Amino acid sequence: MKNLSFLEKIIYLLNALLATMLLLSFLLPYISPKTVPAFAILSLFVPFLLILNSAFAIYWLVKLKKQFILSLSVLIIGWLFITPFYKISDKNSSLNSDLKIMSFNVKSFNSFNARKDSINSQSGFDFIKDKNLDVLVIQEYYQSEKTNLSFPYKYKKLKSASSNYGMAIYSKYKIINTGSLDLKSEGNNIIFADILKEKDTIRIYNVHFESLRIKPNEENFGEENSEKLIRRVSKSFKKQAAQTALFLNHEKQWKGKKIVSGDFNNTAYSWMYNTISKNKKDAFIEAGSGFGKTFKYWFPLRIDFILTDEKAIVNQFLTFSEEYSDHLPVQAKINW
């Protein structure tokens, strides 16, 4: 610190604070939100903290200052112990027997009609049709005459008999069993469908965990005071923890092949993701590349996942950039 200017000392103090926050975030996967719900909020900022600490390390290296060691050491610890933030290489193979599945939070199909002011006049429904999917799981589904999805089999679970809002699973393969966990939540749920692919029965879970209701892109974001925001988000994390327990209790009863896909409303650095992904493969980690960003925001947030049982082979994983919703669709090719 002696060889630093006053400004550099201020920068290093900020560097130390953000490095400490990142180091603490490595504990998040092991601490239930029920214990310290406010601490769980940090999971949303891990990508941001990774980027900032990388920038600090580069900054000090360029200036030939030994202070680069702080952020670099924390980043190395993260590289060893946490879920990858960025995948350099991907896996892009394919077999005719692969199951091609897409998970998509469609936001009630609000932006699925072709935009006249856009160079790409393709609608969201045409986009899905072009992918020639075997299975499509949809969160924030909305039933209307404009919903144009053609699959021989489907399971839709609406919030009530009078509601058009809910979740859906579409399949090219016969659906032989369905069910819903009927979460006590205004807009979230977990449903499943057992599909028959040749001689195999594969369980498809479509999950949409409790929303944190943080919408940074809206004009009124930031008007809510921080204490009220933390209290509200902490409450949502507690609900996510309860929903996770309910899901795991249901899932353990199924011993066959399975895929767990959907909108987790949380990142890969959270207790919820760590708990659910145990004894499973994350399709992005197995075969993806890049940041795997699935939510429209200025820094990469990966909150939509496709997980499989350990015996599955993930031959391909894609995150599409087409913006028909506030979420980006994810697709995987899976075999056993």
Secondary structure by P-SEA (a helix, b strand, c coil): cccccaaaaaaaaaaaaaaaaaaaacccccccccccccccccccaaaaaaaaaaaaaaaaaaaccccaaaaaaaaaaaaaccccccccbbbbbbcccbbbbbbbcccccccccccccccccccaaaaaaaacccbbbbccccccccccccccccccccccccccccccccccccccccccccccccccbbbbbbbbcccbbbbbbbbbcccccccccccccccccaaaaaaaaaaaaaaaaaaaaaaaaaaaacccbbbbbcccccccccaaaaaaacccccccccccccccccccccccccccbbbbcccccccbbbbbccccccbbbbbbcccc
